[in-house]
Amino acid sequence: MGSQEHQLTHTTIVKIKSQALEKLSHEHPAACLRAGGLMAVLSYLDFFATGVQRVAVSTAANMCRSLPPDAAPLALDCVPNLVNLLQYQDITLVEHASVCLSRIADATKQSPQLTEALCTSDLLQQVRACVCVCVLGVCVWFLLCQAGNQLVIEGSGSASAGGMTDRRVLGLVCCIVFVWLNEFLTPSPQAVRMVGAEGGGGTSTAIYSSLLRMLATCAAASPQVAHSLLELGLAATLAEALKGCVLLPSPSPAGPAASPSVATISRGSDQLTSLLQLLAQLLPPLPGSEAAGNREAAATRRALLAAAPNLVAQYGDAAASVLLQVYGVSTVAPVRAACLAALSRLLHYAAPQHLREVLAPLPLAAFLAGVIAGRDPQVSPNLTLTHHSSKP
């Protein structure tokens, strides 16, 4: 009994200290960080109850808010702990960990060396795995819902007065499975739970947006990180995510597909823009468009890309068609501008022979005519793609 009372007292003290540090981190985040608070709250999390873990990781997110550049190395020491948290089942811990990583990326973006220290191989692979899980889950659930609805409608039209057709029964089963997945699925350790929340939770959207923002910031800050993301096949992953954001028809060999309609899948235009901006950041900026202080980094990125032309080819195979279609179904100017930015970079850096193969089945002439006729002031800077598309 005495040992149980001692354990209870120790647990209570830890909880009180965590809550006190959480309150301090709201008003004095930098001071707490410099005093070693970040490593303190992220160490030995597995030994504490879920409530204490949540307070600790929330405190860590506070300490990373408005992180001073000179304090960034202190935060980098804790990156392995944060990467490990991305695998937890508790969605709140995953959310706070993703926010921490995004804020650390913002603090290190002025230094390619610090950015590369942040973006270890483990971090990039774990973040990509989280994004892949989100993409897969959204697509599967959307198809289940669509298939169920369609089968119910078709079954209703042909059902006899005596009962339902087999197709209608199958449709109802699909809908039931969809609802069950959305409401009761227990997540796997690889952040599957944030997919489950995609059906109607803001928490998963915060995780997804934080990870996309972190990757875009790091890709823009470091040539080596952008190259590593291309090598990991992130372009294909993002292209699949774009197909999940809008209802796109399957390409038809007989000719251009019918015009798709917009299908919102619990992602707003801001998240769609984040996807497209990250896709654009995987390729170097166009010559002459980079900031004065980033010209050397941009030249390094172009040299890395020139040494691996297969990466641009993979990018074009995955993204060219979906970028044109997303532009066609969207009416949001930032989304259209981000589409054109990615297309401009692809058209500039792709080899002419591969470009002809990729663009041959696409209605590029009609697309460019629509862009020019639209006269949208927010997308007009990207009209340089008409020049790039005329490569010999």
Secondary structure, 3 states (H helix, E strand, C coil): CHHHHHHHHHHHHHHHHHHHHHHHHHHCHHHHHHCCHHHHHHCCHHHCCHHHHHHHHHHHHHHCCCCCHHHHHHHHCCHHHHHHHCCCCCHHHHHHHHHHHHHHHHHHCCCHHHHHHHCCHHHHHHHHHHHHHHHHHHHHHHHHHHHHHHHHHHHHHHCECCECCHHHHHHHHHHHHHHHHHHHCCCCCCCCHHHHHHHCCHHHHHHHHHHHHHHHHHHHHCHHHHHHHHHCCHHHHHHHHHHHHCCCCCCECCECCCCCCCCCCCCCHHHHHHHHHHHHHCCCCCCCCCCHHHHHHHHHHHHHHHCCHHHHHHHHHHHHHHHHHHHHHCCCHHHHHHHHHHHHHHHHHCCHHHHHHHHCCCCHHHHHHHHHHHCCCCCHHHHHHHHHCCCC
